[in-house]
Amino acid sequence: MNNNTTNYLEQYDAAADADKYPLVRGWMYSEPLPFFKELREKRPILVTPECTLLALFDDVTDVLNMPKVFTVELYIPKMADYLMAHDDDALHTREKSIMMGLLNRDDLPQVRVMVANIAKGILDKANGRIEVVNDYCRMVPATLVQDYFGLTGADRKDLIEWSYWNQYNTFHNQPFDLLPEALSKSVADHQKEVSEKLGKYIAGLILRRLPIAKAEQALSALLAPLCLLKKLLGLQSSRTDKKLTDDIVSRMLRSTYPHAVDFDIKRLGVNAGGLLIGAIETTSQAVSQVIQFLLERPELLDKAFNAAKMDDPKAFDNIVWEALRFVPIAPYLFRKTASEFTIAKGTGHATTVSPGTIILPLTQSAMFDPKAFESPDEFIAERNWYHYFHFGFGSHECLGKYVGMVLIPEMVRQVLLRQDIKADGGIDYKSGPFPEQYNLFWTN
Ligand code: HEM
């Protein structure tokens, strides 16, 4: 524990080389806000033996906007050929655009209703007491993965496990995570094991659902002239495929792309798996941490409770996004430098980094930089949404961002609407990177 909030850098400079990064790592997690503040004020670019940290909003956004210079190479061994491991190339542009179109933003009001119903269903059954991480924060997105994304026919517990190990190995098993060797190997082995299971499941899903999707598509093509005629006669105004199965996987299976677009059934499978991996553990962490943040602050909880009761969710959602600034799912993103570059050129903290340098853009620090956040230490719910980094920034900005933007606040909202909601202790991370246990109770 650092007792004097202004002496992190003194301690850092005095430490032996081998101890420098471990110290930084500890502060990033145990006392990020005062540590980042000192960095912003005294050393906005901190070069450690392990990696280089960027603390200012401008430097963070600049670096994240140059994907060919600051790359996601560290993702490559973790996620095979998924779009996320590609930097500003044809595959990334093509597959991200296709998937963004399929995740039609016009769905969002319905998605929010779906989330509310799934969430209410779980809470109603819980009888006033729930271990909220496993039975709610993971279970609601897993159900949405089935019902909206269309990854049907698998046990939700399996979906949760597959997402968990993939997220763990990709985002929390990097050299700068300093995991003991045996744990690092075990996490990698788990990811390998679940990825094989996920691959088999996706192949089975396609085999099972492709004939149905194609049959529905053919039927819809047959009925199209009739529907058009009805529409012209004013007898029917809705879309012809209204009654078809509609989820993201079925949309993917019903779409046919010309060979030249290069989005075949294999790429379809990879992208269907990506929907699952991205959705569960991220949501679970964000929702658990925001709930805890609000429950620990009675004056905010009151405000949140009043906003939760309003028809328009905007005020409530703003509270959630502001809370997530204080308890984000991670204090940083990470990139690997591909070619020599001078960050913050022309400023007093200009720093030249060489190829191979790992960069940690401290997105949480950027969200406390007064340049973009006035009175950053205060909780101000009505901030400019565009300055938050909750869903990343730049070309790798989250594919599921808009789904997450209804999923996370609606899940928090449903919990806070329970009568006299309270926590029994805090979140238990069980020494890992994710919330694992958090007990809540309320009066029914
Ligand atoms: C709801 C389902 C979700 C899906 C399908 C999803 C999927 C993805 C994908 C595919 C990317 C990579 C995009 C690219 O490389 O171009 C991404 C990035 C990201 N996602 Fe999500 N995500 C979801 C939810 C979330 C949630 C709930 C959060 C956090 C609260 C989150 C945080 C992020 C962040 C921070 C990045 C940026 C990673 C980077 O720049 O290296 N995602 N997501």
Boltz pocket constraint, residues with backbone or C-beta under 6 A from the ligand:
constraints:
  - pocket:
      binder: B
      contacts: [[A, 72], [A, 83], [A, 84], [A, 85], [A, 86], [A, 96], [A, 274], [A, 275], [A, 276], [A, 278], [A, 279], [A, 280], [A, 282], [A, 283], [A, 286], [A, 329], [A, 333], [A, 334], [A, 389], [A, 390], [A, 391], [A, 392], [A, 393], [A, 395], [A, 396], [A, 397], [A, 398], [A, 399], [A, 400], [A, 401], [A, 403], [A, 404], [A, 407], [A, 408]]
      max_distance: 6.0
